[in-house]
Amino acid sequence: MKFLIVDDEKDVKDLFLQQFRREIRAGSVELCFAFSGKEAMEILASNNPPDVVYVFSDINMPGMSGLQLLDRIKDEHPQIKVSMISAYGDSDNYNKAKSSGAEGFFTKPIDFKDLKMKINEFLDQKDN
């Protein structure tokens, strides 16, 4: 299963690769990365239908925000699940994300135990 991580902070890539090294090695998870909302939409458009099944996106990014990206994904690729990541766990962002169709909401620093539980729930649903 291919997951897309969207964050303008490039060090997030190394963090995710380190945290998911076992799953990547086992072949249960494939991670790809975009560093802007625009780049994320280009990745999703590169295959028809997209091979990405789940997107984890930062909310606060220059250019297209994560919430704008969420709206575009839900409009153009409604089958793709999206969870939001924010350094600010404020209720306004949470409510906007949930009302726009976000599956989950994670605050930075990311609790990878919770994030992996969300991914495993999703993988279990896909298997059934």
C-alpha positions in Angstrom: 0.0 0.0 0.0 1.3 3.4 -1.0 1.1 6.3 1.4 2.0 9.9 0.5 3.4 12.2 3.2 3.1 15.9 2.5 5.2 18.4 4.5 7.3 21.4 3.6 9.8 20.4 6.2 12.2 18.0 4.3 13.5 16.4 7.5 10.1 14.7 8.0 11.1 12.3 5.2 14.0 10.9 7.2 11.8 10.6 10.3 9.0 8.7 8.5 11.5 6.4 6.7 13.2 5.6 10.1 9.9 5.0 11.9 8.5 2.7 9.1 11.7 0.9 8.1 10.3 -2.6 9.2 7.1 -2.1 7.3 8.9 -0.8 4.2 11.3 -3.8 4.3 8.4 -6.2 4.7 6.7 -4.7 1.7 3.5 -3.8 3.6 4.0 -0.1 3.3 5.4 2.1 0.5 6.1 5.8 1.4 6.4 8.6 -1.1 6.9 12.3 -0.2 5.8 15.7 -1.5 7.1 19.0 -0.1 4.1 21.1 -1.2 0.4 20.7 -1.9 1.2 21.4 -5.6 3.8 18.6 -5.7 1.3 16.2 -3.9 -1.4 16.9 -6.6 1.2 16.2 -9.3 2.0 12.8 -7.7 -1.6 11.9 -7.4 -2.2 12.9 -11.1 0.8 10.9 -12.3 -1.2 7.6 -12.3 -4.8 7.2 -13.3 -6.2 6.1 -10.9 -3.7 7.2 -8.3 -1.7 4.3 -6.7 -1.6 6.3 -3.4 -4.3 5.0 -1.0 -3.7 7.4 1.9 -2.3 10.9 2.4 -0.9 12.4 5.6 -0.5 16.1 5.1 0.8 19.0 7.2 -1.7 21.8 7.6 0.6 24.8 7.6 2.5 25.0 4.4 3.4 27.9 2.1 1.3 28.0 -1.1 -1.5 25.5 -0.9 -2.3 24.7 2.7 -3.0 21.2 3.9 -6.7 22.1 4.3 -6.8 23.3 0.7 -5.0 20.1 -0.3 -7.6 18.1 1.6 -10.4 19.8 -0.3 -8.8 19.2 -3.6 -8.1 15.5 -2.9 -11.7 15.0 -1.7 -13.0 16.7 -4.9 -10.6 14.9 -7.4 -9.8 11.6 -5.7 -12.6 10.9 -3.1 -11.4 7.3 -2.7 -8.1 8.4 -1.1 -8.1 8.7 2.7 -6.5 11.8 4.2 -5.3 12.6 7.7 -3.9 15.9 8.8 -0.8 16.8 10.8 -0.3 20.1 12.6 2.1 21.6 14.9 -0.9 23.4 16.4 -3.5 21.1 18.0 -6.1 23.9 18.0 -9.8 23.0 17.8 -10.3 25.3 14.8 -7.9 23.4 12.5 -9.2 20.1 13.9 -12.9 21.1 13.2 -12.1 22.3 9.7 -10.1 19.1 8.9 -12.8 16.8 10.2 -15.7 18.7 8.5 -13.7 18.5 5.2 -13.5 14.8 5.4 -10.2 14.1 7.2 -9.9 10.6 8.6 -7.6 11.6 11.4 -5.7 14.5 13.0 -2.2 14.2 14.4 -0.2 16.9 16.2 3.6 17.4 16.0 5.7 15.9 17.4 4.0 13.0 15.8 3.1 10.1 18.0 4.2 7.3 15.6 2.5 4.7 17.8 -0.9 6.3 17.1 -0.1 6.9 13.5 0.9 3.3 13.0 -2.4 2.2 14.7 -4.3 4.3 12.2 -2.4 2.8 9.3 -2.9 -0.7 10.6 -6.6 -0.1 11.0 -6.7 1.1 7.4 -4.7 -2.0 6.2 -7.1 -4.3 8.1 -10.1 -2.7 6.4 -8.5 -3.1 3.0 -7.8 -6.8 3.7 -11.5 -7.4 4.6 
